[in-house]
Every structure is written in C-alpha cells, then in structure tokens.
Amino acid sequence: MSGSGFGQDDGFYSGGYYDNQNQNQDISYGQGAYGQDQQQFGQFDYNQGGQFGVDNSFNTSQQQQQQPAYNPSILTPDNTQAFTSQSGGDDYEDEPPLMEELGINFDHIVQKTLAVLNPLKQANHDIMQDTDLAGPLVFCLAFGGSLMLSGKLHFGYIYGIGVVGCLAMYCLLNLMSMTGVSSGCTISVLGYCLLPMVFLSFSAVLLSLQGLIGILLTSLTVLWCSLSASKLFVSALEMDHQQLLVAYPCCLVYGVFALLTVF
C-alpha cells in the first residue's frame, strides 16, 4: 500500500508540476523589465510640469500668499500706540468739580438767597434759569428743625403743604405766562422764599407769636415771602406789570406756613 502511494506521489511529481513552476518563474523574470518601467513611472515627479507645457506659477504664488509673513517685531511693544491710548483717556484735570456735576452751584445759591433777603432789588434773569433744589431742601429742613425746637413736629405738614402749593402755583403760572414755567423753577423759587419763614420760626422759640407783636411779625414775614417769590417769578417768566397778581397766590401759600409757625 505504501509502495502504491509512493507511486502515486511519484506520478504527481512527474505530472509536470515542476515544469509549470519553472515556466511561471521564466514569465516573472521576463516581466522584470515591465516592473522596472512601473517603478520608474511611479518615481515620476509631477511637480515638473513645466516641461510638458503646464504653468505652475499660479500654484507657487498661491502658496506664497497662504504662508504668513514672518514679522520679527511681533513681540516688540508699540510705544506710539501706548502713548496715544494714554493721551486719549480721561483727563482728570479738565473735569468739572463734583458739585457742578451734581447741579449745585454755590454762586447761584448765594445770589438767590440775597435776592430773597432784599425783595426790592431786581433779580438777575440768568440765575433763575438754574433750577437749583439744594437750597429749598436745606431751608425746608431748617424750617422743620426750628419748629421742632418749639415742640412742634410738623415735617409731614411742611412737605404736604409744599407739594400742594407748588402744584397750584405751577398750574397758575402756566396759565398766566406766555412762555410757561417748569416744575423745577416753581419748586426752587418757593423753596428759596421760605427763608424769612425760617427766621420767624426761630423767633418763636424766644417769644410768643400769638400776641400783637407776633401778629405783626407774622404779617410782615408773609408779605416778605410773597414779594420775594413774585419778584423772582416775574423776572424768570418776563411777566411785566403782573407782580401783584402773582404775589396774591404766593401770599396764600406762605400764609399756611405761618399758621403752622404760630399755632
């Protein structure tokens, strides 16, 4: 059995297997030149297209545009830019004072106070355009504080009567004047002209205002406040020959404050 098997294997070897293998090797050796051609074709430089009429100048210029230019001073600070940024900032030396930014002008406060203290002097038209509310607030607090020294806590009445009086005068002056008046101007004038009433309330600490002397002082104070307020309103609104018409409602407003002082 083993001999027959060996014979069959011998037939397999004799069947031409090795001959076929030799022929295939010859074919592969014969095709070696073709393989070399493929290797040479694979090593072809496609960038050398200028030899075949292909212009690569566009590609090279595009590559140069894509590559960023090297700037050797990229880490060097720009002194001119720093100087311009500092010079263009806020100049604190040229800024106005804090009181002026808040709308508090001490010069106008003094001028308005002097105009109230002297009701016969003509007021300046320019200072009345400044609707200053710092002075009226101080005078209202002083009026309430002086009443508190007499044992009268009337801060609520002062602000309530003041608001109603300012609204009434605002409506009345807008009806009487041709140019009209602002609410700030009305509050400012009525507040500044409350200064004589502050003097009356401080005098009530020392003497009684319910006698004859007190009635005279109260009447003079109300007249003083009314003349000063009407003078300032006429000067601000250019209402010529109408001071007495404006003084009458002002007298009613300050008469209520006088009643708070006396009683």
Disulfide bonds with the S-S distance in Angstrom:
none
